Amino acid sequence: MWWVSGFWGVEQTMPNKEYTVTLLWDDDASVWVATSDDIPGLVLEGGSADALIERVRFAAPGLMALNSLDCENSVLHFQFERYAGVFA
């Protein structure tokens, strides 16, 4: 089965599974923290969201294998959470 993504019109195989990773800003430590209910054991932190996404992409396959999860043709869905007060 093939599908065409809207981005650059590149043909890709339909993902087998989507794993959600949440990136939450820790104001006290001034870092982003990545966790996932879908990938047990995934807890990483990084100074920037982009750097943390790359760390997750490298760490996820090993954790997925340890948890007998299929990472072949799977995608990571990143959700960001950051709370900030309103300047008044």
C-alpha positions as CSV (number, residue, x, y, z in Angstrom):
1,M,0.0,0.0,0.0
2,W,1.4,3.4,-1.0
3,W,0.3,6.9,-0.1
4,V,1.6,10.3,-1.2
5,S,2.4,12.7,1.6
6,G,1.5,16.3,1.0
7,F,5.1,17.4,1.7
8,W,7.1,17.5,-1.4
9,G,4.9,14.9,-3.1
10,V,7.2,12.1,-2.0
11,E,5.8,8.5,-2.1
12,Q,6.1,6.7,1.2
13,T,4.9,3.5,2.7
14,M,1.9,3.8,5.0
15,P,3.2,3.7,8.6
16,N,2.5,0.5,10.5
17,K,2.2,2.2,13.9
18,E,2.4,5.7,15.3
19,Y,4.0,6.2,18.7
20,T,3.3,9.5,20.5
21,V,6.1,11.3,22.4
22,T,5.3,14.3,24.6
23,L,7.8,17.1,25.0
24,L,7.1,19.1,28.1
25,W,9.0,22.3,29.1
26,D,10.4,22.1,32.7
27,D,10.5,25.7,33.8
28,D,12.5,24.9,37.0
29,A,15.3,23.0,35.2
30,S,15.0,25.1,31.9
31,V,15.0,21.9,29.8
32,W,12.6,20.0,27.5
33,V,11.6,16.6,28.8
34,A,10.4,13.8,26.5
35,T,8.2,10.9,27.7
36,S,5.9,8.4,26.1
37,D,3.1,6.2,27.2
38,D,3.6,4.2,24.0
39,I,7.3,3.5,24.6
40,P,8.0,2.4,28.1
41,G,11.2,3.7,29.6
42,L,11.5,6.7,27.4
43,V,12.6,9.7,29.5
44,L,15.1,12.1,28.0
45,E,15.8,15.8,28.4
46,G,17.5,18.4,26.2
47,G,18.1,22.1,26.1
48,S,16.2,22.6,22.8
49,A,13.2,20.8,21.3
50,D,15.1,20.1,18.1
51,A,18.0,18.5,19.9
52,L,15.7,16.4,22.0
53,I,13.7,15.2,19.0
54,E,17.0,13.9,17.5
55,R,17.9,12.2,20.8
56,V,14.5,10.5,20.9
57,R,14.8,9.3,17.3
58,F,18.1,7.6,18.2
59,A,17.0,6.2,21.5
60,A,13.5,5.0,20.5
61,P,14.5,1.9,18.4
62,G,16.5,0.4,21.3
63,L,13.7,0.9,23.8
64,M,11.1,-0.3,21.3
65,A,13.1,-3.5,20.8
66,L,13.4,-4.0,24.6
67,N,9.6,-3.7,24.9
68,S,8.9,-5.9,21.9
69,L,7.4,-3.1,19.9
70,D,7.5,-2.9,16.1
71,C,9.6,0.0,14.9
72,E,9.8,-1.2,11.3
73,N,8.0,1.4,9.2
74,S,6.7,3.2,12.2
75,V,6.6,7.0,13.0
76,L,7.0,9.1,16.0
77,H,4.4,11.8,16.7
78,F,5.7,14.6,18.8
79,Q,3.4,16.7,21.0
80,F,4.6,19.8,22.6
81,E,3.4,21.2,25.9
82,R,4.6,24.5,27.4
83,Y,2.6,26.6,29.7
84,A,3.4,30.3,30.2
85,G,1.7,33.2,32.0
86,V,0.1,36.0,30.1
87,F,1.8,39.4,30.3
88,A,-0.7,41.9,31.6
